[in-house]
Amino acid sequence: MKILVLASCSKTKSIQYPHQPICSEIPSKESREQILLKFPMKKTAKDLYRGALNLSTNSAVRLLRNHFEVCYYIVSAGFGIIGENDLLPPYNCSFSDMSKDQIIDRAELLNIPEDYQEIINKEKPDLIYLALGKNYLTALGKWDEKLPCKTIAFDLSDSANVITLPADHITVKEVSRVGGLPIHGVIGFKGDLLLLTTRYLKEQTNPEKALKELLDNPDDLIYTVNSLREHS
């Protein structure tokens, strides 16, 4: 079973420089190679981003790979969709700071919608997990069209293939009350939930069968998350 995971970039990074490029100084995704030459320190995408979402998603991906084939990409407002092992320079650019029109314009500049579809066509996943907030989903364009498989997301969709999970402040607050769980707020929760699901699958005799059962009965997963809200 093949899982495609997409997470968002974060403002918190493992390296910082006083004069790192901002959005307007990165005119295209092809600029990455040239900008890389200006900085002595570079990091792979999975090691550059140190936000709560990225830390939980990284951990989840490592655990998932014990049982599944996992493709992991990061949606960067600076350089487009980046593979986990692609080298990146430090930079300061985020879709979280932009209006919807600005996001769409920047995403088109970085070829994000086209690259998203190309990745799906190339990887041919059996499950897509979009650990993305609304702004980053907007950057993907028509993210819920032509989906080839079940897709877990945190925004509403009319697609029969999309399983929408809640990730609002009430949900996060209630889940945080369950002891021993790594909950990092609304943004990080999208990675936390993947990590929690991965830990659950790890304990199953047949993790692939257990995951398929969850996907075949998505209401059970949604009910479990929503039930925590009802006890607030």
Residue, then its C-alpha position, 0 to 999 in steps of 0.5 A: m500500500k502506497i501513501l502520499v503525504l503532503a505537509s506545509c512549510s513552517k516559519t520555524k526553521s533549523i537555520q536562519y540568516p540575517h538577510q535570507p530571501i523573502c517572497s519577492e526575491i524568489p521569482s520562480k521555483e527554478s531560483r532555488e539552485q541559484i539561491l542555494l549558492k549564496f548560503p554555506m548551510k543548506k538543509t533537506a526539506k524534512d530537516l529545515y522545517r521545525g514547526a510542530l506540524n513538521l516534527s510530528t509528520n516526520s515522525a509519522v512518516r518514519l513509522l509508516r515506512n516500517h509497514f507501507e511505502v510512503c512518498y513525502y512532499i512539502v508545500s513551500a510558499g518559497f519554492g513550490i512543492i519540494g521533495e523531502n530530501d531536496l536541499l533548501p536555503p533559509y528563506n522567509c515566505s509563507f502562504s499564511d501571510m497572504s490573501k486568497d488572490q495572493i496565494i493563487d498568484r504565487a502558487e501559479l508562479l511556482n507551478i504548484p497546482e500542476d506539480y501537485q497533479e503530476i506527483i499524484n499521477k507519478e506516485k499512484p498512491d492508495l491513500i493521500y494525507l494532506a496535512l495542510g491548512k486552508n491557505y495551503l490547500t488553496a495553493l494546490g488549486k482544485w485539490d479535490e478533483k481527479l483524486p484517484c484514492k481516499t484522501i484525508a484532509f482538514d477542509l470540506s469537499d464534495s468529493a466522495n474520495v475526501i475524508t474531512l477531519p475536524a481540526d478546530h480549537i475545540t477539537v484540539k483542546e479536547v484531544s489534548r486532555v487525553g494523556g500522553l498524546p503529542i498535541h501541538g495546537v491547530i496547525g500541528f494537530k494535522g501532523d499529530l493525528l497522522l502520528l497517532t494513527t500510525r502508532y495505532l496501526k503499529e500495534q495491529t497484527n496486520p497494519e495494512k488491513a487495519l488501515k484499509e478498514l479505517l478508510d472503508n469506514p471513515d465515519d468511525l474515524i470522524y466519530t471518534v474525533n467528534s466525540l471528543r468535542e461533544h464532551s467539552 
